[in-house]
């Protein structure tokens, strides 16, 4: 070996060895993720998706050029993630970063911006440095990406669903959602058979502009959406992978309940969004003072109880609430109106880390009821959304009033924490109609070619005690607004993302949604400690390297002197 290394051709051996090492590294790429939360490790469903790509997937990330530090950090994290994607997708996964409109004239740039807007990417106006010493310029940045696969195109907004006012914490949540957003977009483009999701009608469910974003922006965008009048069929067809029940207002008959029950028993998925009490802003505006919320009499209490939950006849209030116009006084005989927290519109959150709601911004509820979980053999219950630590319930008959809290005693009544408003149920459900199906009901099932089942296979459903959670506001000037948007402040909460995630969890079996459970720990410096120890760390960083160099130089010279002082 010594003779080989001293050979004049040893450099050829070294070159061959380096080429061999690089070739092996290209065949079997390997990285060590030393973060506690495995930040840079892709989930198994994502790896499987990338490894099964049948055609090239092209990702164009619209984050390039000079940007503020927050956007640069998001761009760097996106680059790291997509580099990892490429190591598993190999030649069938390509990505690039670009600055939209760069080098285009104003007309071409306007056309491009309009096409990006139609894809769902909306620009943010930022100030960015042009060149060193030349100040800054205003420009539009699209914090998103366009993905193309198999001739299909979609776009993802990297900041959608996270708070725009949370600073570093919001950017951290956006980074945690990157893997899910990219993997889910590729998955949606890759599937050839799209699940059929039904919108149930027949019990007063809205079919107006209030559900425009739900039907067109969620159901029709991601699935084959169909409106299903429940009384038009003897049984619910199994072609429907899931049914969405949105704010029913009239009583369910026993035949309707049996159809829903047997749909569940045969593996169908349900998303319930139910208001047990009648409480509407229109009523308050008409009487201009107060009204009593009353029971809608939907007749589904026994069915939901059998499945594992009870929606109570009450109203939930929370100090952490959305802003609505409120009269705070009069000046010159004219009412003075301010945007103040409206306690009946609580802002809901998730604390158990379930992938449906993890890392989401607040979800806006309107006049929700509280939910209790009850004993149901074989059913696992998971709270998806709940109130803050300063909330309370108003039992029925519940009075809805414009009157604001005025005393400390009033505030002290908000002493309940984490009141459930949305619950996930999973397991083997038991039929409400076991041993009690009438001959007429049995004949109805027979007409639809369905046999009665007393227990479901492993199944799941979601129950939300707020029928307005998936509705969108409608204004005279702008028409239907996006789901979860406050019509006065124009702030959009994460209602749409929550509903999309809920339906995806019910119908999708790829496991991609599980990537939303990834944790990104935000490790911030202690500013007080940093200020106190500032001088010490400056000395360590400036003086210590100089001392090390001096010590090394002195030691090296001493070693050379000792080694060669006796040699002639």
Secondary structure, DSSP 4 states (H G I P E B T S, - for coil): -HHHHHSTTHHHHHHHHHHHHHHHHHHS------STT-TT---HHHHHHHHT-SS-EEEEE---SS--HHHHHHHHHHHHHHHHHHHHHGGGEEEEE--TTTT--HHHHHHHHHHHHHTT---EEEEEE-STTS-EEEEEE--EEEEEETTEEEEEETTTTS-SS-THHHHHHHHHTHHHHHHHHHHHHH-SSPPEEEEEESSS---SGGGHIIIIIIIHHHSEEEEEEGGG-SS--TTEEEEEEE---SPPPHHHHHHHHHHHHTT-EEEEE--SEE--HHHHHHHSSEEEEEE---S-HHHHHHHTEEE-SEEEEESSEEEEEEEEEEETTEEEEEEEEEEEEEEEB--S--TTTTT---EE-SSPPPEEE---TTEEEEEEEE--SSEEEEESSEEEESPPP-SHHHHHT--B---EEEEEEEE--B-TTTT---HHHHHHHHHTT----SB-SSEEEEEES-TTTT---EETTTEEPPTTB-TTT--B-THHHHHHHHHHHHH--S-GGGGGG---------HHHHHHTHHHHHHHHHHHHHHHHHHHHHHHHHHHHHHHTT--
